[in-house]
Amino acid sequence: FSAMFAGSFLDYPTEEGGTLGENSLLMEVDASIRGKMFSNKYWVSPYVQLGVGMSKFKGYWGAYIPVGVGMQLNLFDEAFLLINSQYRVPVIENTTNYHFFYSIGLAGIIGKKK
């Protein structure tokens, strides 16, 4: 399971090929299931991902389906570096566009290791 919150300032593109004409904050949140090829014991583990997400830009709300692939790199059994590429398919097409999303993240245990 993976959850993500992202924000960026941009001029949102429209379906007609133009933009809305003003930079503003785009917020996105999604939850996904990841299917890894190997366990956490391996240094490298590729994965596929599928989930649901929602976005807000100005007064516009949207929904999308993130579909992607990625790679988990084990950093000395203490943390993981996650490299991810998603294609976001809109559920509500008049407020969300088809687009790619790339991310790099760090994951690890918060608190004492068991």
N, C-alpha and C positions, 0 to 999 in steps of 0.2 A: 504494500500500500504506500502511496505517495501523495502528499498534499503540497500545493504551491500557491503562493500569493505573489503577484508581480505588479509593478506600476511603471509607467513610462509617460513622458510628455511627448505628444505628437499631434500632427494635423491629420485626423482620421480620413482615409480614402473612402469615396463613395463608389457604388456599383457603376455609375456613369463614367468613371475614370477621373473625376475631379476630387476635390477635398472639401471638408466642411469650412475651411477658410480660417481656422483659429487653432493655435496650439492649446491643448488642455490635457489633463491627467486621464489616462486610460488605466483602469484597475481591472485585474483579472485574478480569479481564484479557481482552482480546479482540484479534483481528487481523481486519482488513477490507480489502477492495478498494474503491477509490473510482473512479467513472467521472465525470470532470469534463467539463463542457460546452465549456470553452475552455482554452487553454494557460496557462502561468504568466505570459505576457506581458500578459494583460489584468488590469485592476484588480479585477474581480469575476468569479468563476467558480463557478456553482452545480454541485453534484454529487449523485450517488446513492451509496449505500453498502450493502454486504452482507458479512457475515463470520461468524465463529464466536467464542464466548466461554465462559468458565467463571467460576464464583463460589464463594466459601466464606464461610459464616456459621456461626460456632461449629463444630460438627463436621459440618455439612451441606455437601456439594459439589453443585453444579448446573452445567448446561450450557444455553446459550441461543444464539439466532441474532439478531444485531443487524441490523436493516433500517432504513435512514434516509436523510435528505436533509440537505444542508448548503450552506454558502457559504464560499468561500475569498476573502479580501480581500488583495490584494497591497499590502504596505507598502513603497513606494519601492524595489522589487526587492531588498530586504534580508531581509525576513521575511514571513510570512503569518499573518493572523488567521483562525482556523477557527471557524465557528459551526455547531453540529451538533445535530440532533434524531433520536433513534432510538426505534424500538419494539422491545423485546426479547421474542422469542418463545421460551418455554421448550422445551428438548428433553427434560429430565427434569422433569415437571410436579409431582411430589410434593416437590421441594426448590427449585424456581424458579417465580416467578410472572410472568405477563405484566405488563410495565410500560414506561413511557416513561423515557428518559434524555436529558437535555439537557446540552450542554457547550460551553465556549468555550476555545479553545487557541491557542497561539502556536507556529509552526514556523519554522525557519530553518536556515542552514548552520552547522555547528559546525566551527571551524577556518578555514583560509585559503580565500578565495573563488578558484575556478579561473578 
